[in-house]
Amino acid sequence: MRFRFPSKASPLLAPTLCMALLAAPAAWAQDAPVDEPPAATAAEAPDGAAADEALDTTVPLEEIRRYVTVYSAIKQAYVEPVEDKALMEAAIRGLLFDLDPHSVYFDKASAEDFDEQSRGAYEGIGVELQRQPDGNLKVIAPIDGTPAERAGLQSGDLITAIDGKTFDPDEGDTSAPLRGPAGSSLTLTIVRKGKDAPFDVTLTRDTIRITSIRGRMLEPGYGYIRISAFQADTAADFETQLEALKTEAGGRLRGLVIDLRSNPGGLLTSAVQIADDLLETGDIVSTRGRIAISDAEFSATPGDRLDGAPVVLLVDAGSASASEVLAGALRDNDRARVVGSRTFGKGSVQTLLPLDNGDSVKLTTARYYTPSGKSIQALGIVPDVVLHPAADAADGGRASYVESSLPGHLSGDEEGQGNAGDNAGEVLVGETHIAAALAELKKLAAGVATAAPGSRTR
């Protein structure tokens, strides 16, 4: 892939920039990992005056005095003693509170958990979570092949207690008890829409090795690859799986289904690399923010690993962030047909900023744009072929939330159209939709077979 970063960067962010695309607001220990972007190459950069204007870090003295006055009053007069560390952490969280829901503060333990998952293994139950204001934990999605998936946890489930202990809304990381030695057990109390009463689920913790790629042949010549998240090794694993399928097919696939359902996102660079694997030429994605280092452009390099064989992307309301980058890149370049339901609609990029005490801040620093120049923020990607949930799907298959429903979300360029239509916000589960994607793939393959060599159809 080719990429362009500005040569002049913010002195605050340049030494520590890590870019990620994560769907889950305030999801910490179980989030998809982040990765550093490639080294910057020379590109147009603002002159010094413009850069200074873009990055105004001055704080009015009166505001500092007001803060110190309140801080001192709490320390001296609050009815109970408050530690300095607690006050400072609360102040930092307060700075982020009124920003978008993806800008969050990690204390040291949460930051270590986040970093641990970026290395690909931890001991727990394997689930993406969102902390609620009351301390309860909402399930975003269980990770494939983990205790959470085997126990039947579902997107939208609410965990209200662990081993009978309910959550304290003032507690920092209420998900911490989910971690523990492999082989140990825990019991979760679950509230699920459609169930009359809460129920308990007992799980056995395991070493969670994040395998984000699975694949198989659907029919002779037609491959299937499931991408559950975009992590540090996802692109390499995708390439390995793709080569294995090609070998099984006798050297060349007739077509490929890529399943991105309920994929919450992850590394921007992983999604870009997979797009590059399937594109001969063309733009992949661009990012734009308020500081120069947030502006980047990615484009494909020659070498389509499928040799022009058609691609179908299967998406749903849980396909977010990096999933939407991949879908947008392949569709805008007429390289794939998108099948399923409207995607989540998260079109922003987060930067992980480590602090000197081991804590870190995940801050939204840019929006991303598909090759056609469109932002999908709070809108999502509408599929070329719409699929619907099965008639007996829980909650009718309706997603419990999408980007445009999150309080404080960034506004989208076309938000008035966001999640409109009869295919909005639906979660697609099961093999039926894979079969529908395969049917579309066969139509494309038939078109390629009758077209001139090297041409592609949508």
C-alpha positions in Angstrom: 0.0 0.0 0.0 1.1 3.6 -0.5 0.5 6.1 2.2 1.1 9.8 2.7 1.5 11.5 6.1 2.4 15.2 6.6 6.1 15.8 7.5 5.2 18.3 10.2 3.2 16.9 13.1 1.8 18.1 16.4 4.5 18.1 19.1 2.0 16.6 21.5 0.9 13.7 19.5 3.7 12.9 17.1 5.9 10.8 19.5 3.0 8.6 20.6 0.5 8.4 17.8 -1.5 5.2 17.5 -4.4 5.0 15.1 -7.5 2.8 15.7 -11.0 2.5 14.5 -13.2 1.1 17.2 -17.0 0.9 17.2 -17.5 0.5 20.9 -17.8 3.7 22.9 -16.0 3.5 26.3 -15.0 -0.1 25.6 -11.6 -0.7 27.2 -10.1 -4.0 28.3 -11.8 -6.0 25.6 -11.4 -3.5 22.7 -9.7 -4.4 19.5 -6.0 -3.3 19.8 -4.3 -0.3 18.3 -1.2 0.0 16.3 1.3 2.7 15.3 0.9 4.0 11.8 3.7 3.6 9.3 6.6 6.1 9.4 5.6 9.4 7.9 6.7 10.4 4.4 7.2 13.8 3.1 4.0 15.5 2.0 2.5 18.9 2.0 2.5 20.5 5.4 1.2 23.8 6.7 3.7 26.5 7.3 4.7 27.4 10.8 2.1 30.1 11.3 -0.7 27.8 10.0 0.5 25.0 12.2 0.6 27.3 15.3 -2.9 28.5 14.5 -4.2 24.9 14.1 -2.7 23.8 17.4 -3.6 26.4 20.1 -2.8 24.8 23.4 -2.9 27.9 25.5 -5.3 27.9 28.5 -6.7 31.2 29.9 -5.1 32.0 33.3 -8.6 32.8 34.7 -9.7 29.2 33.9 -6.7 27.7 35.7 -7.4 29.9 38.7 -11.0 28.8 38.8 -9.9 25.1 38.6 -7.4 25.5 41.4 -10.1 27.2 43.6 -12.5 24.3 43.1 -9.7 21.8 43.7 -8.6 23.4 46.9 -12.2 23.7 48.2 -12.8 20.0 47.6 -9.5 19.1 49.3 -10.2 21.3 52.3 -13.9 21.2 52.8 -15.5 18.1 51.3 -17.2 16.0 53.9 -14.8 13.1 53.4 -11.2 13.1 52.4 -10.5 12.7 48.7 -7.1 11.6 47.3 -5.3 13.8 44.9 -5.0 11.0 42.3 -8.8 10.5 42.4 -9.4 14.2 41.9 -7.0 14.4 39.0 -8.4 11.4 37.3 -11.9 12.8 37.6 -10.7 16.1 36.1 -9.2 14.3 33.1 -12.3 12.3 32.6 -14.3 15.5 32.8 -12.3 17.0 30.0 -13.4 14.0 27.8 -16.9 13.7 29.1 -18.6 16.1 26.7 -16.7 14.9 23.7 -17.8 12.1 21.4 -18.5 8.7 23.0 -15.2 7.2 21.6 -12.9 9.6 23.5 -12.2 7.9 26.8 -9.6 7.8 29.6 -7.8 4.6 30.6 -6.3 4.3 34.0 -3.0 2.3 34.2 -4.7 -1.1 34.7 -7.1 -0.5 31.8 -4.3 0.7 29.6 -2.3 -2.4 30.3 -5.3 -4.6 29.5 -5.8 -2.7 26.3 -2.1 -3.2 25.4 -2.3 -6.9 26.4 -5.0 -7.5 23.9 -3.0 -5.8 21.2 -0.4 -8.6 21.8 -3.2 -11.1 21.1 -3.8 -13.0 24.3 -5.3 -12.6 27.7 -7.2 -14.7 30.3 -10.9 -14.0 30.5 -14.1 -14.9 28.7 -13.7 -13.1 25.4 -16.3 -10.4 24.9 -16.5 -6.8 23.6 -18.2 -4.6 26.2 -19.6 -1.2 26.8 -19.9 0.2 30.3 -23.2 1.8 31.1 -23.7 4.8 33.4 -25.0 2.6 36.2 -21.9 0.3 36.0 -23.6 -2.5 34.2 -21.9 -4.0 31.1 -23.5 -4.2 27.7 -22.3 -6.9 25.4 -21.3 -5.5 22.0 -20.3 -9.0 20.7 -18.7 -12.2 21.9 -15.4 -13.0 20.3 -15.5 -16.0 18.0 -14.4 -19.3 19.6 -14.3 -18.0 23.2 -16.2 -19.0 26.4 -18.5 -16.0 25.9 -19.6 -17.3 22.5 -19.8 -20.9 23.7 -22.1 -19.8 26.6 -24.4 -18.1 24.1 -23.9 -14.4 25.1 -25.5 -12.1 22.5 -25.0 -8.6 21.3 -27.2 -6.3 23.4 -27.1 -8.6 26.5 -26.7 -6.6 29.7 -24.5 -8.1 32.4 -25.8 -6.9 35.7 -23.8 -8.9 38.2 -20.7 -11.1 38.4 -20.8 -14.0 40.9 -23.8 -12.4 42.4 -22.2 -9.0 43.0 -23.9 -6.0 41.4 -21.9 -3.1 40.1 -21.0 0.2 41.8 -21.5 3.0 39.3 -18.6 4.9 40.9 -16.2 1.9 40.4 -13.7 2.6 37.6 -13.4 -0.7 35.7 -16.4 -2.9 36.4 -15.3 -5.4 33.8 -12.1 -6.3 35.8 -13.7 -9.4 37.5 -14.2 -11.0 34.1 -10.5 -11.5 34.0 -8.9 -14.3 36.0 -6.8 -17.4 35.7 -7.6 -19.8 32.9 -9.8 -22.7 34.2 -11.5 -20.6 36.9 -15.2 -20.2 36.7 -17.6 -17.2 37.1 -21.3 -16.7 37.0 -22.9 -13.8 35.1 -26.4 -12.4 35.6 -27.8 -11.5 32.2 -30.8 -9.3 31.2 -31.8 -10.0 27.7 -34.5 -8.3 25.6 -37.4 -10.8 25.1 -36.7 -12.6 28.3 -39.1 -12.1 31.2 -36.5 -12.2 33.9 -32.7 -12.1 34.4 -30.9 -15.4 34.2 -27.5 -16.7 35.2 -24.8 -18.1 32.9 -21.7 -19.9 34.2 -18.5 -19.7 32.2 -15.0 -21.0 32.6 -12.3 -18.5 31.9 -9.7 -19.4 29.2 -6.6 -18.0 27.6 -8.2 -15.9 24.8 -6.0 -15.9 21.8 -7.5 -13.5 19.4 -7.9 -15.3 16.1 -9.7 -12.8 13.9 -9.6 -14.9 10.7 -11.5 -18.1 9.9 -12.1 -19.6 6.4 -13.5 -22.5 4.5 -14.8 -23.4 1.0 -18.5 -22.9 0.5 -18.6 -24.8 -2.7 -15.8 -25.9 -5.1 -14.1 -22.7 -6.3 -16.0 -20.4 -3.9 -14.2 -19.4 -0.7 -15.4 -17.8 2.5 -13.3 -15.8 5.0 -14.7 -14.5 8.3 -13.0 -11.4 9.8 -14.2 -10.8 13.4 -11.9 -7.9 14.1 -8.9 -6.0 12.6 -5.9 -6.6 14.7 -2.1 -6.5 14.3 -1.9 -9.9 12.6 -5.2 -9.8 10.8 -3.9 -8.8 7.4 -1.2 -11.5 7.5 -3.7 -14.1 8.7 -6.0 -13.1 5.9 -3.3 -13.6 3.3 -2.4 -17.0 4.7 -6.1 -18.1 4.7 -6.6 -16.8 1.2 -3.6 -18.7 -0.1 -4.9 -21.9 1.6 -8.3 -21.5 0.0 -6.6 -20.9 -3.4 -4.6 -24.0 -3.0 -7.7 -26.0 -2.0 -9.4 -24.7 -5.1 -6.6 -25.8 -7.4 -4.7 -22.6 -7.6 -7.4 -20.0 -8.3 -10.7 -19.1 -6.7 -13.8 -18.3 -8.7 -14.9 -15.9 -6.0 -14.7 -14.9 -2.3 -17.2 -14.0 0.4 -15.8 -11.9 3.1 -18.0 -11.9 6.3 -17.7 -8.7 8.3 -20.9 -9.1 10.3 -20.6 -7.8 13.9 -17.0 -6.8 13.3 -16.5 -3.8 15.6 -13.4 -2.6 13.8 -9.8 -2.2 15.1 -6.6 -1.3 13.3 -7.0 1.1 10.4 -3.7 -0.2 8.9 -5.0 -3.8 8.9 -8.2 -2.9 7.0 -6.1 -0.9 4.5 -3.7 -3.8 3.9 -6.5 -6.2 3.2 -8.1 -3.7 0.8 -4.7 -3.4 -0.9 -4.5 -7.2 -1.2 -7.6 -7.1 -3.3 -7.0 -4.0 -5.4 -4.7 -3.5 -8.4 -4.9 0.3 -8.2 -7.0 3.1 -6.6 -7.4 5.0 -3.4 -8.3 3.1 -0.2 -9.1 5.7 2.4 -8.1 9.2 3.6 -8.3 10.7 7.1 -8.7 14.4 8.0 -8.4 16.1 11.3 -7.4 19.4 12.9 -3.7 18.8 13.1 -1.4 17.8 10.3 -0.5 14.3 11.5 -4.2 13.4 11.4 -4.3 13.9 7.6 -3.3 10.7 5.7 -4.0 9.1 2.4 -3.7 5.4 1.5 -3.7 4.0 -1.9 -3.3 0.5 -3.5 -0.1 -0.9 -4.9 -0.2 -3.3 -7.9 -1.0 -6.9 -7.1 -4.5 -8.4 -6.7 -4.2 -11.6 -4.8 -7.5 -12.8 -6.3 -6.5 -12.0 -9.9 -9.8 -10.2 -10.4 -12.1 -12.9 -9.1 -15.3 -11.3 -7.7 -15.7 -10.4 -4.1 -18.9 -10.1 -2.0 -18.8 -8.4 1.4 -21.4 -9.5 4.0 -22.2 -6.7 6.5 -24.8 -5.8 9.1 -25.5 -3.2 11.7 -22.6 -4.5 13.8 -20.0 -3.9 11.0 -18.2 -0.8 12.1 -15.2 1.5 11.7 -12.4 -0.5 10.0 -15.1 -2.9 8.6 -16.6 0.1 6.9 -13.3 1.3 5.6 -12.8 -2.0 3.9 -16.3 -2.1 2.5 -16.1 1.5 1.3 -12.7 1.0 -0.4 -13.7 -2.1 -2.3 -17.1 -0.8 -3.3 -15.9 2.6 -4.4 -13.3 0.9 -6.6 -15.9 -1.3 -8.2 -14.1 -4.3 -6.6 -16.8 -5.8 -4.5 -20.6 -6.0 -4.0 -21.8 -5.2 -0.5 -24.6 -7.5 0.8 -26.5 -7.4 4.1 -27.9 -4.5 6.1 -26.8 -0.9 6.7 -23.6 -0.7 8.7 -22.9 0.9 12.1 -21.8 4.3 10.8 -18.6 5.1 12.7 -16.5 7.2 10.5 -13.9 8.5 13.0 -10.3 7.7 14.0 -9.0 7.5 17.5 -5.4 8.3 18.7 -4.0 6.5 21.7 -2.0 9.0 23.8 0.0 7.3 26.6 0.6 9.4 29.7 3.8 9.4 31.8 2.2 7.5 34.7 1.0 4.6 32.6 -2.5 5.9 32.0 -3.6 6.8 28.5 -6.2 8.7 26.6 -8.1 7.5 23.6 -9.0 10.7 21.7 -11.0 11.1 18.4 -8.6 13.0 16.2 -9.9 12.5 12.6 -12.7 11.5 10.3 -12.1 9.1 7.5 -13.4 9.3 4.0 -14.0 6.6 1.4 -12.3 6.8 -2.0 -15.4 8.7 -3.4 -14.8 11.4 -0.8 -17.8 10.4 1.4 -17.9 10.2 5.2 -20.1 7.5 6.6 -20.2 9.0 10.0 -23.6 8.5 11.6 -24.8 7.2 8.3 -23.2 3.8 7.6 -22.9 2.0 4.3 -26.1 1.0 2.6 -25.6 -2.4 0.9 -26.1 -3.0 -2.8 -28.2 -6.0 -1.9 -30.4 -5.8 1.2 -30.9 -8.9 3.4 -33.2 -9.1 6.4 -33.0 -11.1 9.7 -34.8 -14.4 10.0 -38.4 -14.2 11.1 -37.6 -15.7 14.5 -34.6 -13.5 15.2 -34.4 -12.0 18.7 -35.8 -8.5 18.8 -36.7 -8.8 15.1 -32.9 -8.5 14.4 -33.0 -4.8 15.2 -29.7 -3.5 16.5 -29.8 -2.1 20.1 -27.8 0.9 19.0 -25.8 2.4 16.2 -23.5 5.4 15.9 -26.3 7.9 15.3 -28.1 6.8 18.4 -25.1 7.3 20.7 -25.3 10.5 22.9 -22.7 13.1 21.8 -21.8 11.3 18.6 -20.0 13.4 15.9 -22.4 14.8 13.4 -22.3 13.2 9.9 -22.3 15.0 6.5 -25.6 13.4 5.6 -26.9 12.4 9.0 -30.4 13.3 8.1 -30.4 10.2 6.0 -28.6 8.1 8.7 -30.1 4.7 9.4 -33.2 5.5 7.4 -35.0 2.9 5.3 -36.3 -0.6 5.9 -32.8 -2.1 6.2 -31.6 0.1 9.0 -29.9 -1.2 12.1 -30.5 -4.9 11.5 -28.2 -7.7 12.9 -27.9 -10.7 10.6 -27.0 -14.0 12.3 -26.6 -17.5 10.9 -25.7 -19.4 7.7 -28.8 -18.3 5.7 -27.2 -14.9 4.9 -23.9 -16.6 3.9 -25.9 -18.6 1.4 -27.5 -15.4 0.1 -24.0 -13.8 -0.2 -22.8 -16.9 -2.1 -25.7 -16.6 -4.5 -24.7 -13.0 -5.3 -21.1 -14.1 -5.7 -22.1 -16.7 -8.3 -23.9 -14.0 -10.3 -20.8 -11.9 -10.3 -18.7 -14.9 -11.3 -21.0 -15.6 -14.2 -20.5 -12.0 -15.4 -16.8 -12.3 -15.1 -16.8 -15.5 -17.1 -18.5 -13.8 -20.0 -16.6 -10.5 -19.8 -13.4 -9.6 -21.5 -10.2 -10.8 -19.7 -9.2 -8.4 -16.9 -12.6 -6.6 -16.7 -14.7 -6.6 -13.5 -18.3 -6.3 -12.8 -20.2 -5.2 -9.7 
